[in-house]
């Protein structure tokens, strides 16, 4: 069994691939009072947990191999693997949307390709740039290159319409998040989502 992460941190094994990792690098699942297995993305729910890598493949393998039943040592209700994978995907995606919405309400969002590009050239640069996944290659590359040149973290996630819906505006090709706590939270949320989909 391989180990990844800090050896001093609490370690758990993935039910899908059996790799041992820090708990914070895994997805936690708990058993409800109704004996149903549900994800605990914040690692806050009480009771014993079972873990998988942040990977749809590992989660599907854990379900298909009936590993949750073995882990909890009793009959439990588990969604079919495709349904549980989609359930977790929606939750991870929802976290990104919610964080952008909260950052917007806090006045920490700059939106629109030209506005983001101008912010990257300003004296007070943003902490994170998020480029829409369906933006044109020319616009996306311009924003990404500018972010990289100014040493600002960037990610590609969600769509132009998603940005518009969150902000209550027309579709946006990109947003920038001013420096603050939302930057680290969004980086983690986006990376977890992409890891789950196998895009990282």
Residue frames as a rotation matrix with the C-alpha (Angstrom) as fourth column:
UNK 1
0.578 0.816 0.000 0.00
0.816 -0.578 0.000 0.00
0.000 0.000 -1.000 0.00
UNK 2
-0.382 -0.737 0.557 1.52
0.713 -0.619 -0.330 3.34
0.588 0.271 0.762 -1.04
UNK 3
0.235 0.380 -0.895 1.40
0.861 -0.508 0.011 6.45
-0.450 -0.773 -0.446 1.12
UNK 4
-0.232 -0.265 0.936 1.11
0.701 -0.713 -0.028 10.02
0.675 0.649 0.351 -0.03
UNK 5
0.613 0.465 0.638 1.29
0.018 -0.816 0.577 13.27
0.790 -0.343 -0.509 1.95
UNK 6
-0.122 -0.609 0.784 2.60
-0.797 -0.410 -0.443 14.21
0.591 -0.679 -0.435 5.37
UNK 7
-0.356 -0.073 -0.932 3.40
0.176 0.974 -0.144 11.10
0.918 -0.216 -0.334 7.39
UNK 8
-0.979 -0.044 -0.197 2.49
0.202 -0.165 -0.965 12.96
0.010 -0.985 0.170 10.61
UNK 9
-0.533 0.845 -0.040 -1.01
-0.846 -0.530 0.066 13.82
0.035 0.069 0.997 9.39
UNK 10
-0.092 0.584 0.806 -3.94
-0.383 0.727 -0.570 11.41
-0.919 -0.361 0.157 9.93
UNK 11
-0.800 -0.271 -0.535 -3.90
-0.597 0.271 0.755 8.84
-0.059 0.924 -0.379 7.11
UNK 12
0.149 0.841 0.521 -6.76
-0.411 0.531 -0.741 6.93
-0.900 -0.103 0.424 5.55
UNK 13
-0.801 -0.420 0.427 -6.96
0.138 0.564 0.814 4.44
-0.583 0.711 -0.394 2.69
UNK 14
-0.427 0.629 -0.650 -9.01
-0.896 -0.392 0.209 4.96
-0.123 0.671 0.731 -0.46
UNK 15
0.067 0.559 0.827 -11.71
-0.328 0.795 -0.511 2.29
-0.942 -0.237 0.237 -0.79
UNK 16
0.892 0.335 -0.305 -11.19
-0.368 0.142 -0.919 2.28
-0.264 0.932 0.249 -4.54
UNK 17
0.588 -0.738 -0.332 -7.43
-0.304 0.179 -0.936 2.06
0.749 0.651 -0.119 -5.11
UNK 18
0.810 -0.173 -0.560 -6.29
0.547 0.567 0.616 1.33
0.211 -0.806 0.554 -1.51
UNK 19
-0.181 -0.878 0.442 -3.72
0.475 -0.472 -0.743 4.15
0.861 0.076 0.502 -1.59
UNK 20
0.298 0.197 -0.934 -3.10
0.948 -0.179 0.265 5.71
-0.116 -0.964 -0.240 1.82
UNK 21
-0.299 -0.323 0.898 -3.20
0.488 -0.860 -0.147 9.52
0.820 0.395 0.415 1.93
UNK 22
-0.992 0.050 -0.112 -3.76
0.058 -0.610 -0.790 12.40
-0.108 -0.791 0.603 4.32
UNK 23
-0.298 0.954 -0.006 -7.45
0.780 0.240 -0.578 12.66
-0.551 -0.177 -0.816 5.21
UNK 24
0.081 0.325 -0.942 -7.55
-0.104 -0.937 -0.333 16.16
-0.991 0.125 -0.042 3.72
UNK 25
-0.652 -0.392 -0.650 -6.57
-0.671 -0.101 0.734 14.73
-0.353 0.914 -0.197 0.33
UNK 26
-0.928 0.371 0.028 -9.53
0.360 0.876 0.322 12.35
0.095 0.309 -0.946 0.23
UNK 27
-0.339 0.910 0.239 -13.32
-0.581 -0.403 0.708 12.48
0.740 0.101 0.665 -0.01
UNK 28
-0.965 0.046 0.258 -15.11
-0.208 0.466 -0.860 11.45
-0.160 -0.883 -0.441 3.19
UNK 29
-0.295 0.907 -0.301 -18.36
-0.325 0.201 0.924 9.50
0.898 0.370 0.236 3.22
UNK 30
-0.852 0.074 0.518 -20.58
-0.509 0.110 -0.853 8.90
-0.120 -0.991 -0.056 6.23
UNK 31
-0.689 0.666 -0.286 -23.49
0.526 0.731 0.435 6.67
0.498 0.150 -0.854 7.12
UNK 32
-0.503 0.604 0.619 -26.76
-0.605 -0.757 0.247 8.46
0.617 -0.251 0.746 7.89
UNK 33
-0.574 0.370 0.730 -29.23
-0.635 0.361 -0.683 7.24
-0.516 -0.856 0.028 10.56
UNK 34
0.565 0.819 -0.104 -31.18
-0.669 0.380 -0.639 5.71
-0.484 0.430 0.762 7.66
UNK 35
0.227 -0.594 0.772 -28.12
0.203 0.804 0.559 3.61
-0.952 0.030 0.303 6.75
UNK 36
0.915 0.062 0.399 -27.50
0.403 -0.165 -0.900 5.62
0.010 0.984 -0.175 3.58
UNK 37
-0.042 -0.991 -0.130 -23.99
0.854 -0.103 0.509 6.53
-0.518 -0.090 0.851 2.42
UNK 38
0.892 0.327 0.313 -23.55
0.439 -0.795 -0.419 10.21
0.111 0.511 -0.852 1.61
UNK 39
-0.020 -0.953 0.302 -20.53
0.698 -0.229 -0.678 12.46
0.716 0.197 0.670 0.97
UNK 40
0.779 0.101 -0.619 -19.23
0.555 -0.570 0.606 14.76
-0.292 -0.815 -0.500 3.72
UNK 41
0.496 -0.601 0.627 -17.21
0.592 -0.294 -0.750 17.25
0.636 0.743 0.210 1.71
UNK 42
0.418 -0.311 0.853 -16.45
-0.491 -0.868 -0.075 19.46
0.764 -0.387 -0.516 4.71
UNK 43
-0.327 -0.545 -0.772 -15.35
0.303 0.713 -0.632 16.58
0.895 -0.441 -0.068 6.98
UNK 44
-0.694 0.114 0.711 -17.70
-0.590 -0.656 -0.470 17.85
0.413 -0.746 0.523 9.67
UNK 45
0.339 0.931 -0.134 -20.43
-0.667 0.338 0.664 15.25
0.664 -0.136 0.736 10.06
UNK 46
-0.002 -0.335 0.942 -20.25
-0.945 0.309 0.108 13.03
-0.327 -0.890 -0.318 13.14
UNK 47
0.809 0.338 0.481 -19.57
-0.283 0.941 -0.186 9.32
-0.515 0.014 0.857 13.08
UNK 48
-0.058 -0.838 0.543 -17.15
0.219 0.520 0.826 7.00
-0.974 0.167 0.153 11.40
UNK 49
0.461 0.172 -0.870 -16.09
-0.701 -0.530 -0.476 7.87
-0.543 0.830 -0.124 7.90
UNK 50
0.320 -0.415 0.851 -14.99
0.625 0.768 0.140 5.98
-0.712 0.487 0.506 4.82
UNK 51
0.190 -0.419 -0.888 -12.76
-0.372 -0.868 0.330 7.53
-0.909 0.268 -0.321 2.20
UNK 52
0.571 -0.185 0.800 -11.96
0.764 0.475 -0.436 7.56
-0.299 0.861 0.412 -1.50
UNK 53
-0.657 -0.754 -0.006 -9.54
0.651 -0.571 0.501 9.55
-0.381 0.324 0.866 -3.57
UNK 54
0.014 0.609 -0.793 -10.92
-0.220 -0.772 -0.597 12.74
-0.975 0.183 0.123 -5.08
UNK 55
-0.846 -0.337 -0.413 -11.53
-0.502 0.243 0.830 10.76
-0.179 0.910 -0.375 -8.25
UNK 56
0.184 0.973 -0.142 -14.69
-0.968 0.154 -0.198 9.58
-0.170 0.174 0.970 -9.95
UNK 57
0.068 -0.224 -0.972 -12.87
-0.510 0.830 -0.227 6.39
0.857 0.511 -0.058 -10.96
UNK 58
-0.888 -0.436 -0.144 -11.98
-0.086 0.467 -0.880 5.52
0.451 -0.769 -0.452 -7.36
UNK 59
-0.554 0.760 0.341 -15.48
-0.709 -0.215 -0.672 6.34
-0.437 -0.613 0.658 -6.15
UNK 60
0.328 0.686 -0.649 -17.09
-0.915 0.401 -0.039 4.20
0.234 0.607 0.760 -8.84
UNK 61
-0.282 -0.516 -0.809 -14.71
-0.265 0.852 -0.451 1.33
0.922 0.087 -0.377 -8.03
UNK 62
-0.949 -0.072 0.308 -15.55
-0.315 0.101 -0.944 1.57
0.037 -0.992 -0.118 -4.32
UNK 63
-0.097 0.989 0.112 -19.27
-0.893 -0.037 -0.449 1.32
-0.440 -0.144 0.886 -5.08
UNK 64
0.382 0.280 -0.880 -19.00
-0.795 0.586 -0.159 -1.42
0.471 0.760 0.447 -7.69
UNK 65
-0.383 -0.620 -0.685 -16.76
-0.113 0.767 -0.631 -3.52
0.917 -0.165 -0.364 -5.42
UNK 66
0.591 0.774 -0.227 -19.13
0.183 0.146 0.972 -3.05
0.785 -0.616 -0.055 -2.45
UNK 67
-0.405 -0.885 -0.229 -16.37
0.509 -0.010 -0.861 -1.53
0.759 -0.465 0.454 -0.39
UNK 68
-0.411 0.304 0.859 -18.68
-0.632 -0.775 -0.028 0.74
0.657 -0.554 0.510 1.63
UNK 69
0.719 0.681 -0.141 -20.49
-0.412 0.580 0.702 -2.29
0.560 -0.447 0.698 3.02
UNK 70
0.374 -0.666 -0.646 -17.15
0.648 0.686 -0.332 -3.82
0.664 -0.294 0.688 4.02
UNK 71
-0.561 -0.662 0.497 -15.89
0.156 -0.674 -0.722 -0.57
0.813 -0.327 0.481 5.52
UNK 72
-0.304 0.534 0.789 -18.96
-0.841 -0.540 0.041 0.00
0.447 -0.651 0.613 7.70
UNK 73
-0.973 -0.221 -0.071 -19.29
-0.174 0.895 -0.410 -3.74
0.154 -0.386 -0.909 8.41
UNK 74
-0.418 0.895 0.158 -23.03
0.265 0.286 -0.921 -3.81
-0.869 -0.343 -0.356 7.79
UNK 75
-0.183 0.450 0.874 -25.62
0.983 0.077 0.166 -3.45
0.007 0.890 -0.456 5.06
UNK 76
-0.395 0.055 -0.917 -25.79
0.157 -0.979 -0.127 0.14
-0.905 -0.194 0.378 3.87
UNK 77
0.620 0.648 0.442 -27.69
0.615 -0.052 -0.786 1.85
-0.487 0.760 -0.431 1.09
UNK 78
-0.407 -0.800 -0.441 -25.42
0.132 -0.530 0.838 3.16
-0.904 0.283 0.321 -1.64
UNK 79
0.534 0.542 -0.648 -26.50
-0.532 -0.381 -0.757 4.85
-0.657 0.749 0.085 -4.87
UNK 80
0.778 -0.318 0.542 -25.44
0.601 0.627 -0.495 3.13
-0.182 0.711 0.679 -8.10
UNK 81
-0.100 -0.963 -0.249 -21.93
0.818 -0.222 0.531 4.25
-0.566 -0.151 0.810 -8.96
UNK 82
-0.521 -0.105 0.847 -22.94
0.726 -0.577 0.375 6.56
0.449 0.810 0.376 -11.81
UNK 83
0.512 0.795 0.326 -25.54
0.433 -0.567 0.701 8.29
0.742 -0.217 -0.634 -9.63
UNK 84
0.723 -0.300 -0.622 -23.20
0.588 -0.204 0.782 8.74
-0.361 -0.932 0.029 -6.67
UNK 85
-0.400 -0.882 0.248 -20.46
0.877 -0.290 0.383 10.07
-0.266 0.371 0.890 -8.96
UNK 86
-0.274 0.372 0.887 -22.90
0.551 -0.696 0.461 12.62
0.789 0.615 -0.014 -10.40
UNK 87
0.782 0.573 -0.245 -24.15
0.495 -0.332 0.803 13.52
0.379 -0.749 -0.543 -6.91
UNK 88
0.307 -0.765 -0.566 -20.61
0.720 -0.203 0.664 14.25
-0.623 -0.611 0.488 -5.73
UNK 89
-0.534 -0.495 0.685 -19.79
0.836 -0.427 0.344 16.12
0.122 0.757 0.642 -8.96
UNK 90
0.227 0.715 0.661 -22.77
0.493 -0.669 0.555 18.41
0.840 0.200 -0.505 -8.44
UNK 91
0.862 0.075 -0.501 -21.77
0.500 -0.290 0.816 19.09
-0.084 -0.954 -0.288 -4.85
UNK 92
-0.092 -0.979 -0.179 -18.18
0.805 -0.179 0.566 19.91
-0.586 -0.092 0.805 -5.80
UNK 93
-0.503 -0.011 0.864 -19.36
0.718 -0.562 0.411 22.14
0.481 0.827 0.290 -8.64
UNK 94
0.558 0.816 0.153 -21.89
0.536 -0.495 0.683 23.81
0.633 -0.299 -0.714 -6.37
UNK 95
0.441 -0.487 -0.754 -19.12
0.760 -0.244 0.602 24.71
-0.478 -0.839 0.262 -3.95
UNK 96
-0.645 -0.697 0.312 -17.36
0.748 -0.495 0.441 26.69
-0.153 0.518 0.841 -6.69
UNK 97
-0.209 0.663 0.719 -20.56
0.531 -0.540 0.653 28.50
0.821 0.518 -0.239 -7.65
UNK 98
0.724 0.542 -0.426 -21.40
0.626 -0.257 0.736 29.32
0.290 -0.800 -0.526 -4.02
UNK 99
0.070 -0.794 -0.604 -17.93
0.817 -0.303 0.492 30.69
-0.573 -0.528 0.627 -3.30
UNK 100
-0.739 -0.289 0.609 -17.99
0.628 -0.624 0.465 32.95
0.246 0.726 0.642 -6.36
UNK 101
0.187 0.908 0.375 -21.41
0.502 -0.416 0.758 34.19
0.844 0.046 -0.534 -5.28
UNK 102
0.694 0.023 -0.720 -20.20
0.707 -0.211 0.675 34.95
-0.136 -0.977 -0.163 -1.76
UNK 103
-0.388 -0.905 -0.173 -17.10
0.795 -0.424 0.434 36.72
-0.466 0.031 0.884 -3.09
UNK 104
-0.503 0.289 0.814 -19.31
0.581 -0.585 0.566 38.79
0.640 0.758 0.127 -5.38
UNK 105
0.612 0.789 -0.054 -21.56
0.530 -0.359 0.768 39.82
0.586 -0.499 -0.638 -2.49
UNK 106
0.485 -0.525 -0.699 -18.44
0.707 -0.235 0.667 40.82
-0.514 -0.818 0.257 -0.57
UNK 107
0.934 -0.061 -0.351 -17.41
-0.223 -0.868 -0.443 43.09
-0.278 0.492 -0.825 -3.45
UNK 108
0.100 -0.974 0.204 -14.35
-0.397 0.149 0.906 41.03
-0.912 -0.172 -0.371 -4.29
UNK 109
0.069 -0.002 0.998 -15.12
0.730 0.682 -0.049 40.14
-0.680 0.732 0.048 -7.92
UNK 110
-0.255 -0.139 -0.957 -14.01
-0.591 -0.761 0.268 41.92
-0.765 0.634 0.112 -11.09
UNK 111
0.095 0.397 0.913 -15.81
0.404 0.823 -0.400 40.57
-0.910 0.407 -0.082 -14.15
UNK 112
0.959 0.258 -0.117 -15.35
-0.030 -0.318 -0.948 40.71
-0.281 0.912 -0.298 -17.90
UNK 113
0.552 -0.778 0.298 -12.30
0.833 0.498 -0.242 40.01
0.039 0.382 0.923 -20.03
UNK 114
0.169 -0.509 0.844 -11.21
0.347 -0.771 -0.534 43.64
0.922 0.383 0.046 -20.49
UNK 115
0.679 0.134 0.721 -11.79
-0.553 -0.552 0.624 44.53
0.482 -0.823 -0.301 -16.83
UNK 116
0.923 -0.366 0.122 -9.81
0.197 0.718 0.667 41.49
-0.332 -0.592 0.735 -15.69
UNK 117
0.358 -0.821 0.445 -6.96
0.855 0.098 -0.509 42.30
0.374 0.563 0.737 -18.08
UNK 118
0.284 -0.204 0.937 -6.86
-0.123 -0.977 -0.176 45.89
0.951 -0.065 -0.302 -16.79
UNK 119
0.896 0.092 0.434 -6.82
-0.437 0.007 0.900 44.63
0.080 -0.996 0.047 -13.19
UNK 120
0.761 -0.646 0.065 -3.85
0.629 0.758 0.174 42.40
-0.161 -0.091 0.983 -13.96
UNK 121
0.050 -0.751 0.659 -1.92
0.717 -0.432 -0.547 45.43
0.696 0.500 0.516 -15.20
UNK 122
0.669 0.327 0.668 -2.84
-0.121 -0.838 0.531 47.58
0.733 -0.436 -0.521 -12.21
UNK 123
-0.269 -0.802 0.533 -0.83
-0.685 -0.229 -0.691 48.32
0.677 -0.551 -0.488 -9.11
UNK 124
-0.411 0.236 0.881 -3.05
-0.742 0.475 -0.473 46.19
-0.530 -0.848 -0.020 -6.89
UNK 125
-0.590 0.108 -0.800 -3.39
-0.629 0.560 0.540 42.90
0.506 0.821 -0.262 -8.71
UNK 126
0.520 0.839 0.162 -6.07
-0.797 0.408 0.445 40.28
0.307 -0.360 0.881 -7.99
UNK 127
-0.168 -0.571 0.803 -5.25
-0.807 0.548 0.221 37.06
-0.566 -0.611 -0.553 -6.20
UNK 128
-0.532 0.081 0.843 -6.94
0.304 0.947 0.101 34.75
-0.790 0.310 -0.529 -8.70
UNK 129
-0.414 0.435 -0.800 -8.27
-0.873 -0.439 0.214 34.81
-0.258 0.786 0.561 -12.25
UNK 130
-0.347 0.395 0.851 -10.90
0.189 0.918 -0.349 32.31
-0.918 0.040 -0.394 -13.38
UNK 131
-0.717 0.038 -0.696 -11.40
-0.664 -0.340 0.666 31.95
-0.211 0.940 0.269 -17.13
UNK 132
0.337 0.924 0.180 -14.61
-0.739 0.378 -0.558 30.48
-0.584 0.055 0.810 -18.54
UNK 133
-0.268 -0.451 0.851 -14.18
0.033 0.879 0.476 27.00
-0.963 0.155 -0.220 -19.98
UNK 134
0.209 0.444 0.871 -16.09
0.869 0.323 -0.374 27.91
-0.448 0.836 -0.318 -23.15
UNK 135
0.530 -0.116 -0.840 -14.40
-0.216 -0.976 -0.001 31.23
-0.820 0.182 -0.543 -23.92
UNK 136
0.965 -0.220 -0.142 -12.76
-0.113 0.139 -0.984 31.57
0.236 0.966 0.110 -27.33
UNK 137
0.545 -0.818 -0.182 -9.19
0.838 0.536 0.099 30.32
0.017 -0.207 0.978 -27.47
UNK 138
-0.106 -0.613 0.783 -7.86
0.544 -0.695 -0.470 33.76
0.833 0.376 0.406 -28.44
UNK 139
0.365 0.312 0.877 -9.50
-0.467 -0.753 0.462 35.54
0.805 -0.579 -0.129 -25.51
UNK 140
0.997 0.051 -0.066 -8.73
0.025 0.573 0.819 32.77
0.080 -0.818 0.570 -23.04
UNK 141
0.354 -0.935 -0.013 -5.07
0.899 0.345 -0.271 32.60
0.258 0.084 0.963 -24.01
UNK 142
-0.043 -0.348 0.937 -4.72
0.161 -0.928 -0.337 36.40
0.986 0.136 0.096 -23.76
UNK 143
0.633 0.366 0.682 -6.09
-0.571 -0.374 0.731 36.46
0.523 -0.852 -0.027 -20.21
UNK 144
0.952 -0.281 -0.119 -4.10
0.300 0.790 0.534 33.40
-0.056 -0.545 0.837 -19.10
UNK 145
0.175 -0.942 0.286 -0.85
0.815 -0.024 -0.579 34.75
0.552 0.335 0.764 -20.54
UNK 146
0.064 -0.092 0.994 -1.42
-0.234 -0.969 -0.075 38.07
0.970 -0.227 -0.083 -18.80
UNK 147
0.888 0.293 0.354 -2.12
-0.410 0.161 0.898 36.34
0.206 -0.942 0.263 -15.48
UNK 148
0.745 -0.657 -0.114 1.00
0.666 0.738 0.105 34.20
0.015 -0.154 0.988 -15.83
UNK 149
0.047 -0.758 0.650 3.12
0.550 -0.524 -0.651 37.20
0.834 0.388 0.392 -16.79
UNK 150
-0.008 0.027 1.000 2.00
-0.565 -0.825 0.017 39.05
0.825 -0.564 0.022 -13.67
UNK 151
-0.826 -0.426 -0.370 2.39
-0.031 0.688 -0.725 35.94
0.564 -0.587 -0.581 -11.47
UNK 152
-0.363 0.813 0.455 -1.30
-0.913 -0.213 -0.348 35.75
-0.187 -0.542 0.820 -10.63
UNK 153
-0.798 0.111 0.592 -2.86
0.038 0.990 -0.134 32.33
-0.601 -0.085 -0.795 -10.07
UNK 154
-0.328 0.727 -0.604 -5.41
-0.942 -0.302 0.148 31.31
-0.074 0.617 0.783 -12.70
UNK 155
-0.675 0.226 0.703 -7.80
0.107 0.972 -0.209 28.47
-0.730 -0.066 -0.680 -13.34
UNK 156
-0.745 0.536 -0.397 -10.20
-0.547 -0.150 0.824 27.52
0.382 0.831 0.405 -16.14
UNK 157
-0.866 0.489 -0.102 -13.62
0.452 0.680 -0.577 26.59
-0.213 -0.546 -0.810 -14.78
UNK 158
-0.085 0.976 -0.199 -17.39
0.413 -0.147 -0.899 26.95
-0.907 -0.158 -0.391 -15.27
UNK 159
-0.201 0.102 0.974 -18.93
0.978 -0.029 0.205 28.65
0.049 0.994 -0.094 -18.33
UNK 160
-0.914 -0.093 0.395 -19.61
0.160 -0.977 0.140 32.19
0.373 0.191 0.908 -19.48
UNK 161
-0.023 0.988 0.154 -23.31
-0.121 -0.156 0.980 31.70
0.992 0.004 0.123 -18.72
UNK 162
0.285 0.052 -0.957 -22.45
0.849 0.449 0.277 30.40
0.444 -0.892 0.084 -15.23
UNK 163
-0.738 -0.610 -0.287 -20.53
0.674 -0.674 -0.301 33.59
-0.009 -0.416 0.909 -14.52
UNK 164
-0.732 0.505 0.456 -23.42
-0.174 -0.787 0.592 35.68
0.658 0.354 0.664 -15.80
UNK 165
0.249 0.881 -0.402 -25.96
0.221 0.352 0.909 33.80
0.943 -0.315 -0.107 -13.71
UNK 166
0.003 -0.328 -0.945 -23.89
0.982 0.180 -0.060 34.09
0.190 -0.927 0.322 -10.53
UNK 167
-0.818 -0.482 -0.313 -23.23
0.533 -0.841 -0.098 37.80
-0.216 -0.247 0.945 -11.00
UNK 168
0.173 0.958 -0.228 -26.68
0.621 -0.286 -0.730 38.69
-0.765 -0.015 -0.644 -12.34
UNK 169
-0.015 -0.277 -0.961 -25.15
-0.553 -0.799 0.239 40.04
-0.833 0.534 -0.142 -15.54
UNK 170
0.765 0.143 -0.628 -24.63
-0.635 0.323 -0.701 39.07
0.103 0.936 0.338 -19.16
UNK 171
0.881 -0.468 -0.061 -22.24
0.470 0.882 0.027 36.16
0.041 -0.052 0.998 -19.80
UNK 172
0.694 -0.720 -0.017 -18.66
-0.672 -0.656 0.343 36.89
-0.258 -0.226 -0.939 -18.78
UNK 173
0.634 -0.528 -0.565 -15.47
-0.222 0.575 -0.787 35.44
0.741 0.625 0.247 -20.28
UNK 174
-0.261 -0.765 -0.588 -13.51
0.569 0.371 -0.734 35.72
0.780 -0.526 0.338 -17.03
UNK 175
0.882 0.382 0.277 -13.56
0.002 -0.590 0.807 37.01
0.472 -0.711 -0.521 -13.48
UNK 176
-0.329 -0.944 -0.019 -10.85
0.093 -0.012 -0.996 38.09
0.940 -0.329 0.091 -11.07
UNK 177
0.726 0.470 -0.502 -10.99
0.513 0.116 0.850 37.62
0.458 -0.875 -0.157 -7.31
UNK 178
0.390 -0.596 0.702 -9.26
-0.537 -0.766 -0.353 40.28
0.748 -0.240 -0.619 -5.25
UNK 179
-0.549 -0.725 -0.416 -6.79
-0.073 0.537 -0.840 39.05
0.832 -0.431 -0.348 -2.67
UNK 180
-0.183 0.492 0.851 -8.34
-0.977 -0.189 -0.102 37.54
0.111 -0.850 0.515 0.45
UNK 181
-0.453 -0.002 0.892 -9.69
-0.516 0.816 -0.260 34.36
-0.727 -0.578 -0.370 1.93
UNK 182
0.626 0.778 0.058 -11.84
-0.386 0.373 -0.844 33.54
-0.678 0.505 0.534 -1.07
UNK 183
0.262 -0.600 -0.755 -8.76
-0.942 0.012 -0.336 33.03
0.211 0.800 -0.562 -3.24
UNK 184
-0.768 -0.602 0.217 -7.50
-0.639 0.740 -0.208 30.01
-0.036 -0.299 -0.954 -1.30
UNK 185
-0.258 0.753 0.605 -11.00
-0.254 0.551 -0.795 28.58
-0.932 -0.359 0.049 -0.94
UNK 186
0.688 0.541 -0.483 -11.72
-0.570 -0.008 -0.822 28.86
-0.449 0.841 0.303 -4.65
UNK 187
-0.132 -0.809 -0.573 -8.37
-0.949 0.269 -0.163 27.40
0.286 0.522 -0.804 -5.64
UNK 188
-0.815 -0.155 0.558 -9.06
-0.409 0.836 -0.365 24.40
-0.410 -0.526 -0.745 -3.43
UNK 189
0.085 0.955 0.283 -12.65
-0.243 0.295 -0.924 24.00
-0.966 0.010 0.257 -4.65
UNK 190
0.602 0.109 -0.791 -11.70
-0.785 -0.098 -0.611 24.22
-0.145 0.989 0.027 -8.34
UNK 191
-0.415 -0.849 -0.326 -8.75
-0.870 0.476 -0.131 21.86
0.267 0.229 -0.936 -7.99
UNK 192
-0.641 0.259 0.722 -10.86
-0.296 0.785 -0.544 19.31
-0.708 -0.563 -0.426 -6.11
UNK 193
0.464 0.878 -0.117 -13.51
-0.387 0.082 -0.918 19.48
-0.797 0.472 0.378 -8.82
UNK 194
0.442 -0.360 -0.822 -11.00
-0.878 0.013 -0.478 19.04
0.183 0.933 -0.310 -11.62
UNK 195
-0.693 -0.684 0.229 -9.23
-0.720 0.675 -0.162 16.22
-0.044 -0.277 -0.960 -9.77
UNK 196
-0.224 0.701 0.677 -12.53
-0.277 0.620 -0.734 14.45
-0.934 -0.352 0.055 -9.35
UNK 197
0.770 0.565 -0.295 -13.22
-0.393 0.057 -0.918 14.68
-0.502 0.823 0.266 -13.08
UNK 198
0.398 -0.711 0.579 -9.68
0.652 0.663 0.366 13.58
-0.645 0.232 0.728 -13.91
UNK 199
0.867 -0.004 0.498 -8.81
0.399 -0.593 -0.699 16.89
0.298 0.805 -0.512 -15.57
UNK 200
0.656 -0.699 0.283 -5.67
-0.754 -0.620 0.217 17.53
0.024 -0.356 -0.934 -13.48
